[in-house]
Amino acid sequence: MSEGTRDTAAPPEPRAGRRPDADWIRRNGVYVALALLVLINVVATDNFVSENTLRLQLIQVTPVLIVALGMALVIGTEGIDLSVGAVMAIAAALVPLYIGYGTGFALGISVLAGALCGLLAGVLVGKVGVQPIIATLGIMVAGRGLANLFGGEIKSIRDPGFVELGSGTVFGIPYVVLIAAAVAALVWFLVRRSTYGRQLVAIGGNKRAAELAGLPVRRVLITTYVVCGLLAALAGVLLAARSQASDPTKIGLLVELSAITAVVIGGTPLSGGQVRIMGTIAGALLMQLITATLIFHDIPDSTAQIAQAVIVVAAVYVQLGRRRARR
């Protein structure tokens, strides 16, 4: 079932012994948590309510959000992609090598490299039958090596077009935020309105049944990993454009944890069969705001990483509770 169907359909009648309020919290907890955290910051954080703070938070969440949208598609097929951080690093490392041929050419090469990484993962998972976590783990390790081979060390990128991509605005809205919004709208359309989205959800719900029904399981799986790799590469390029530098050792580091956390707390189950785009967006914003809140109050960044781990475990526990309630 797609997110749009889930969000708009009438809620099922509660079963005996099941509390409707608890089920509502399970389905909408990410929105409640985000609203509460915003309220806490409005009250307790100096200068939180300002245009600069809003712009900064949106810019900082952009790479994770774009990666999380691709991850949501993969998780919707009951898969996982641990290579997204390495793909970001590869894409960023390729930019300085090809920026001399023009900004558009360099961006095209970088995004194409991400799509090829996704194609490799998709073939391994969809055609060869390798477990997603194993296939993407191998690409993650090899990808980090390739990124360091291509990039080697931090390289400054001063191309005017590339710098404009990272710092430019339209009516005060940063380009990177507009790109993230466009990606979110496109992924929402794919999940909600396209045949591909319906097939993806069906495969994630029951792969064997989808095969017996004649759905193109291999093609959909390969396409999904290609899209995820492409979005990860786009996120890597935008992050490099924002920092005006390529650092293959740092770009994309642990982003897979943040992306998976955003998807899971947004309500997309790791068991597949459902993709919640709005929930993923809210999850990415929540994780960004948690990190920002800790920084605002001078709490070490390591604490934010621990908080992310605790949140993803709690989200999985809530999902298990939801499945038990349905049974």
C-alpha positions in Angstrom: 0.0 0.0 0.0 1.4 3.4 -0.9 1.8 6.2 1.5 -0.9 8.3 -0.1 -3.4 5.5 0.2 -2.5 4.9 3.7 -2.7 8.6 4.7 -6.0 9.2 3.1 -7.9 6.0 3.7 -10.4 5.8 6.6 -8.7 4.2 9.6 -9.8 0.6 10.4 -12.2 -0.2 13.1 -10.2 -0.9 16.4 -10.1 -4.5 17.4 -11.1 -5.6 20.8 -8.5 -4.8 23.4 -6.7 -2.4 21.1 -6.4 1.3 21.9 -7.1 3.6 19.0 -5.0 6.4 20.6 -1.9 4.1 20.8 -2.3 3.2 17.1 -2.7 6.8 16.1 0.6 7.6 18.0 2.4 4.8 16.2 1.3 6.2 12.8 1.8 9.9 13.5 4.5 9.9 16.3 7.1 11.5 14.0 4.9 14.5 13.4 4.1 14.8 17.1 7.8 14.6 18.0 8.8 17.1 15.4 6.1 19.6 16.6 7.1 19.1 20.2 10.8 19.6 19.5 10.0 22.8 17.5 8.0 24.1 20.5 10.8 23.3 22.9 13.3 25.2 20.8 10.9 28.2 20.4 10.7 28.4 24.2 14.2 27.3 25.3 16.6 28.3 22.4 17.7 31.9 21.9 17.1 33.3 18.4 15.5 30.0 17.2 12.6 31.8 15.5 14.4 33.6 12.7 14.8 33.4 9.0 18.5 32.6 9.2 17.9 29.6 11.5 15.1 28.2 9.3 17.3 28.6 6.1 20.3 27.0 7.8 18.3 24.0 9.0 16.7 23.4 5.6 20.1 23.7 3.9 21.8 21.3 6.3 19.0 18.7 6.1 19.0 18.6 2.3 21.7 15.9 1.7 20.2 13.5 4.2 16.7 14.1 3.0 17.6 13.4 -0.6 19.4 10.2 0.4 16.6 9.2 2.7 14.1 9.5 -0.2 16.1 7.0 -2.2 16.5 4.8 0.9 12.8 4.8 1.5 12.2 3.3 -2.0 14.8 0.5 -1.3 13.4 -0.2 2.1 9.9 -0.4 0.5 11.2 -3.4 -1.4 12.3 -5.0 1.8 15.9 -4.1 1.0 18.6 -1.8 2.4 21.4 0.2 0.9 24.5 0.7 3.0 26.5 2.1 0.0 24.9 5.6 -0.2 27.6 7.3 1.8 30.3 5.9 -0.3 28.4 6.9 -3.5 28.2 10.4 -2.1 32.0 10.4 -1.7 32.6 9.1 -5.2 30.3 11.7 -6.8 32.0 14.5 -4.9 35.5 13.2 -5.7 34.7 13.2 -9.4 33.6 16.8 -9.6 37.1 18.4 -9.4 38.4 16.0 -12.0 35.8 17.1 -14.6 34.9 20.6 -13.6 37.3 21.9 -16.2 34.9 20.6 -18.9 32.0 22.7 -17.5 29.8 22.6 -14.5 27.0 20.6 -16.3 29.4 18.0 -17.6 31.0 17.4 -14.1 27.6 17.1 -12.5 26.5 14.7 -15.2 29.5 12.5 -14.7 29.1 12.4 -10.9 25.4 11.6 -11.0 26.1 8.9 -13.7 28.7 7.3 -11.4 26.1 7.1 -8.7 23.6 5.5 -11.0 26.2 2.9 -12.1 26.8 2.1 -8.4 23.1 1.6 -8.0 22.9 -0.5 -11.1 25.6 -2.8 -9.7 23.8 -3.1 -6.4 20.5 -3.7 -8.3 21.9 -6.5 -10.4 23.5 -8.2 -7.4 20.2 -8.1 -5.5 17.6 -8.4 -8.3 19.3 -10.7 -10.7 22.1 -12.6 -8.9 20.1 -12.9 -5.7 22.7 -11.6 -3.2 21.2 -10.3 0.1 20.9 -6.5 -0.1 22.9 -5.9 3.1 25.8 -8.0 1.7 25.7 -6.5 -1.8 25.6 -2.9 -0.6 28.2 -3.5 2.1 30.7 -4.7 -0.5 29.9 -1.6 -2.6 30.3 0.6 0.4 33.8 -0.7 1.2 34.9 -0.6 -2.4 33.3 2.7 -3.0 35.2 4.4 -0.2 38.4 3.1 -1.7 37.5 4.4 -5.2 36.6 7.8 -3.7 40.0 8.1 -2.1 41.6 6.9 -5.3 39.8 9.6 -7.3 40.0 12.4 -4.8 43.0 11.5 -2.6 42.7 14.6 -0.4 40.6 17.7 0.1 40.3 19.7 -3.1 38.9 23.2 -3.3 36.3 23.8 -6.1 36.0 27.4 -7.1 34.1 27.1 -10.4 31.5 30.0 -10.4 28.7 27.8 -11.6 29.4 25.1 -9.0 29.7 27.7 -6.2 26.4 29.2 -7.4 24.7 25.8 -7.1 25.7 25.6 -3.5 25.1 29.2 -2.4 22.6 30.7 -4.9 19.0 31.5 -4.1 15.7 32.1 -5.9 13.5 34.6 -4.1 15.5 34.0 -1.0 15.1 30.2 -1.2 18.4 28.3 -1.7 18.9 26.2 -4.8 19.7 23.2 -2.8 16.4 23.4 -0.9 14.4 23.8 -4.2 16.2 20.8 -5.6 15.4 18.7 -2.5 11.7 19.8 -2.8 11.6 18.8 -6.5 13.1 15.4 -5.7 10.6 14.8 -2.9 7.7 15.7 -5.2 9.1 13.4 -7.9 9.5 10.5 -5.5 6.1 11.1 -4.1 4.6 10.9 -7.6 6.5 7.7 -8.4 5.2 6.0 -5.3 1.7 7.4 -5.3 0.8 7.7 -9.0 3.0 5.5 -11.1 2.8 1.8 -12.1 6.3 1.5 -10.9 5.3 2.7 -7.4 2.5 0.2 -7.2 4.8 -2.6 -8.3 7.5 -1.6 -5.8 5.0 -1.8 -2.9 3.6 -5.1 -4.1 7.1 -6.6 -4.4 8.0 -5.4 -0.9 4.8 -6.8 0.5 5.3 -10.3 -1.0 8.0 -10.9 -3.5 6.9 -14.4 -4.3 3.3 -13.4 -4.9 4.5 -10.5 -7.1 6.5 -13.0 -9.2 3.6 -15.3 -9.6 1.4 -12.4 -10.6 3.8 -11.7 -13.5 5.2 -8.4 -12.1 8.7 -7.4 -13.4 10.4 -8.0 -10.1 14.0 -7.9 -11.3 13.5 -4.8 -13.3 11.8 -2.9 -10.5 14.5 -3.9 -8.0 17.3 -2.8 -10.3 15.5 0.4 -11.1 15.0 1.1 -7.4 18.7 0.7 -6.6 19.6 2.8 -9.6 17.4 5.6 -8.3 18.8 5.3 -4.8 22.4 5.6 -6.2 21.5 8.5 -8.4 20.0 10.4 -5.5 22.9 9.6 -3.2 25.3 11.0 -5.9 23.1 14.1 -6.2 23.3 14.6 -2.5 27.1 14.3 -2.6 27.4 16.9 -5.3 25.2 19.3 -3.5 27.1 18.9 -0.3 30.4 19.5 -2.1 28.9 22.6 -3.8 27.8 23.9 -0.4 31.2 23.5 1.1 33.0 24.4 -2.2 35.3 21.4 -1.6 35.6 17.7 -2.1 36.7 15.6 0.8 36.3 11.9 0.0 37.2 10.9 3.6 34.4 12.9 5.2 31.6 13.4 2.7 28.8 10.9 3.2 30.3 9.5 6.4 27.6 7.6 8.4 24.9 9.2 6.2 23.4 5.7 5.8 22.6 5.7 9.5 20.8 9.1 9.3 18.9 8.1 6.1 17.7 4.8 7.5 16.7 6.5 10.8 14.7 9.1 8.9 12.9 6.4 6.9 12.2 4.2 9.9 10.9 6.8 12.3 8.9 8.2 9.4 6.8 5.0 9.4 8.2 3.0 6.5 8.6 -0.5 7.9 11.9 -2.4 7.4 9.7 -5.4 6.4 8.8 -3.6 3.2 5.5 -3.2 1.4 4.9 0.4 2.2 6.7 3.8 1.5 5.8 6.9 3.5 7.3 9.9 1.7 5.9 12.6 4.0 6.9 10.6 7.0 10.4 10.3 5.6 10.6 14.1 5.1 9.4 14.6 8.7 11.9 12.0 10.0 14.8 13.8 8.2 13.7 17.1 9.7 13.4 15.6 13.1 16.9 14.1 13.0 18.3 17.4 11.8 16.5 19.3 14.5 17.7 16.9 17.2 21.3 17.5 16.1 20.8 21.2 15.9 19.2 21.4 19.3 22.1 19.6 20.9 24.5 22.0 19.2 22.5 25.0 20.3 22.9 23.9 23.9 26.6 23.0 23.6 26.1 19.2 23.8 28.8 17.2 22.0 28.1 15.8 18.5 28.9 12.3 19.7 25.8 12.6 21.8 23.7 13.3 18.7 25.0 10.0 17.2 24.0 8.1 20.3 20.6 9.8 20.1 20.2 8.6 16.5 21.0 5.0 17.5 18.5 5.1 20.3 15.8 6.7 18.1 16.1 4.1 15.4 15.9 1.2 17.9 12.9 2.8 19.5 11.3 3.3 16.0 11.8 -0.4 15.1 10.3 -1.4 18.5 7.2 0.8 17.7 6.9 -0.9 14.3 6.9 -4.3 16.0 4.2 -3.1 18.3 2.2 -1.9 15.3 2.5 -5.3 13.7 1.4 -7.1 16.8 -1.6 -4.8 17.1 -2.6 -5.6 13.6 -2.5 -9.3 14.3 
